[in-house]
C-alpha cells in the first residue's frame, strides 16, 4: 500500500492599502477582548478582520498579511 503526501497549499497573502490604513490590534479595557484589523490613518476608523483568542490567532493574522509583530499598533 502506498501513501502519498499531499502538498500543503499555502493561502496567498492578502494585501491592504498601506497609504491609507495601518495594521492594529484593538483591545477592550473592560473584557480584554482583542480584535486584529486595520485603522484608517485619516479618520481613525477601525476595520475588524479577526478575533484574537490565542497567540496562534495572532500569528495567523500576521502571516496572512505578511506583517511583523513590531509593525502592529495596539489601540485601547
N, C-alpha and C positions, 0 to 999 in steps of 0.2 A: 504494500500500500504506500503510495506516495502522497506527501502533503506539500503543497506549495504555499509559500508565504505570500500574502497579499501585501503589496506595497502600500504603505500609509500615504494617503493623499493629504497633503497639507493645503489648507484653505488659502486662497490668495489673500494677500494683505489688503486690508481696506484702507482707504485714504480719507483725508479730511482737508478742508481748506485752511492751510497754515497761516494765511494772511488775515483771515477774519475770525478764526477760532483757536483756542488753546486747550490742551488736554487738562482735565481737572478731576478731582475726587471730592464730592460734596459729602460732608459728614454731619449728621444730626447731633446737636448738642445734647438733646434730651435722651434719645434712644441709642445713639452711637451707630445708627444705620449708615452704611457707606454706599454711594452710588457713583460709578465712573461715567464720565461723559465729556462733553466739550462746552466751554464757555465762550460766548461771543465776546470779542475784545472790545468792541464799541459800546454795546448795550449792556453787557454783563449777564445776559440771559443764558441760563444753563440748559443744555440738551442732554437728557439722560440716555445712556446707552445700555448699561449693565449694572445689576445689583451685585455688590461685592460682599460675599459672606465669608469667604476664606481667602487665604493667600493664593491659592490656586486660581480663584476667580480673577484676582488682580493680575496674576501672571498671564492668564488667557487674554485679558483686555490689552495688556502691554504688547503681547506677541501679535495679536490681531492687527494692531495699528503700527507695529514696528517702533514702539516707544521704549525709552529707558525710564526707570523709576524716578530719576532725578528731574526729568522733564515735566512730570505731572505735579501740578499745584494742588494744595488742599484748601478747600473752602469750608468754613464753618457757618 
